[in-house]
């Protein structure tokens, strides 16, 4: 189990590093859109000088307009900076989890084998009680959110630039996002209703393992939890309505 955690963290750190480098290249370019371009200022000044020469001795007033970035530049920078922040945050927590796992594996001198076994079990139980395994499983969601923000920024940019590349990228991103959400929802949708009741009541011995969807992921568990909470809230509204709201 610990080896699997370590491999997952290493994979996440590599992907987060590569993705952060890609986003940084885009951010370096888009950040300049928030400041006034010196070339535009130079062109404006040259135009005013030419206007003065044409008019001769006539005075020409020149009041440079205050620069304000357009809404498109602000939106794109927000999306891409959020993408970079989420990517670096996932790498930060990945390093933190790597430290936890290393401490979990630290050899401690014990007097007997029974003490060593008890210490190992204590560490394992503590990992589960403090939700470290769930925290490790949720780390990729930060990277997936970073990818989502990056794609939204790309689509927003292409929508303003040209329709053809926007349509091509929109189709590709929609296919990827649709497949992602499909794999996140299928494990919940493929569970029959009677099995959902058995799971809710804790009767795992009654479950049939013939039609278990293998698309297990943190986002799939999150979708299952949210759907279960929604169903439970709906059942409470149906069966526990106030008596005054029921028709006689």
ChimeraX attribute file (.defattr): number of C-alpha atoms within 10 A of each C-alpha:
attribute: neighborCount
match mode: 1-to-1
recipient: residues
	/A:1	7
	/A:2	12
	/A:3	9
	/A:4	9
	/A:5	16
	/A:6	17
	/A:7	13
	/A:8	17
	/A:9	25
	/A:10	16
	/A:11	13
	/A:12	20
	/A:13	20
	/A:14	12
	/A:15	16
	/A:16	25
	/A:17	15
	/A:18	13
	/A:19	18
	/A:20	21
	/A:21	14
	/A:22	12
	/A:23	19
	/A:24	16
	/A:25	10
	/A:26	16
	/A:27	20
	/A:28	11
	/A:29	10
	/A:30	17
	/A:31	16
	/A:32	13
	/A:33	18
	/A:34	15
	/A:35	11
	/A:36	13
	/A:37	11
	/A:38	9
	/A:39	9
	/A:40	10
	/A:41	12
	/A:42	11
	/A:43	11
	/A:44	14
	/A:45	14
	/A:46	12
	/A:47	12
	/A:48	15
	/A:49	14
	/A:50	12
	/A:51	14
	/A:52	15
	/A:53	12
	/A:54	10
	/A:55	11
	/A:56	10
	/A:57	8
	/A:58	10
	/A:59	9
	/A:60	13
	/A:61	8
	/A:62	10
	/A:63	6
	/A:64	9
	/A:65	6
	/A:66	6
	/A:67	10
	/A:68	10
	/A:69	12
	/A:70	10
	/A:71	9
	/A:72	14
	/A:73	17
	/A:74	14
	/A:75	15
	/A:76	23
	/A:77	22
	/A:78	17
	/A:79	21
	/A:80	26
	/A:81	22
	/A:82	18
	/A:83	29
	/A:84	25
	/A:85	17
	/A:86	22
	/A:87	28
	/A:88	20
	/A:89	17
	/A:90	25
	/A:91	25
	/A:92	14
	/A:93	17
	/A:94	24
	/A:95	16
	/A:96	13
	/A:97	20
	/A:98	19
	/A:99	12
	/A:100	14
	/A:101	18
	/A:102	13
	/A:103	11
	/A:104	15
	/A:105	12
	/A:106	9
	/A:107	10
	/A:108	9
	/A:109	8
	/A:110	11
	/A:111	8
	/A:112	8
	/A:113	9
	/A:114	10
	/A:115	12
	/A:116	15
	/A:117	12
	/A:118	11
	/A:119	14
	/A:120	16
	/A:121	12
	/A:122	12
	/A:123	15
	/A:124	14
	/A:125	12
	/A:126	13
	/A:127	16
	/A:128	12
	/A:129	10
	/A:130	10
	/A:131	12
	/A:132	16
	/A:133	16
	/A:134	12
	/A:135	14
	/A:136	18
	/A:137	16
	/A:138	17
	/A:139	20
	/A:140	23
	/A:141	15
	/A:142	20
	/A:143	25
	/A:144	17
	/A:145	15
	/A:146	28
	/A:147	20
	/A:148	18
	/A:149	21
	/A:150	23
	/A:151	20
	/A:152	19
	/A:153	22
	/A:154	18
	/A:155	20
	/A:156	17
	/A:157	16
	/A:158	18
	/A:159	15
	/A:160	10
	/A:161	11
	/A:162	10
	/A:163	10
	/A:164	11
	/A:165	13
	/A:166	18
	/A:167	14
	/A:168	13
	/A:169	15
	/A:170	18
	/A:171	12
	/A:172	12
	/A:173	16
	/A:174	13
	/A:175	11
	/A:176	12
	/A:177	14
	/A:178	12
	/A:179	12
	/A:180	14
	/A:181	13
	/A:182	14
	/A:183	18
	/A:184	21
	/A:185	20
	/A:186	18
	/A:187	20
	/A:188	22
	/A:189	14
	/A:190	11
	/A:191	14
	/A:192	13
	/A:193	10
	/A:194	11
	/A:195	15
	/A:196	15
	/A:197	11
	/A:198	14
	/A:199	14
	/A:200	12
	/A:201	9
	/A:202	10
	/A:203	12
	/A:204	11
	/A:205	8
	/A:206	11
	/A:207	14
	/A:208	11
	/A:209	7
	/A:210	6
	/A:211	10
	/A:212	15
	/A:213	14
	/A:214	9
	/A:215	13
	/A:216	15
	/A:217	16
	/A:218	17
	/A:219	19
	/A:220	20
	/A:221	16
	/A:222	15
	/A:223	19
	/A:224	18
	/A:225	13
	/A:226	12
	/A:227	15
	/A:228	15
	/A:229	12
	/A:230	12
	/A:231	12
	/A:232	13
	/A:233	11
	/A:234	12
	/A:235	12
	/A:236	11
	/A:237	11
	/A:238	10
	/A:239	8
	/A:240	9
	/A:241	11
	/A:242	9
	/A:243	8
	/A:244	7
	/A:245	7
	/A:246	7
	/A:247	5
	/A:248	5
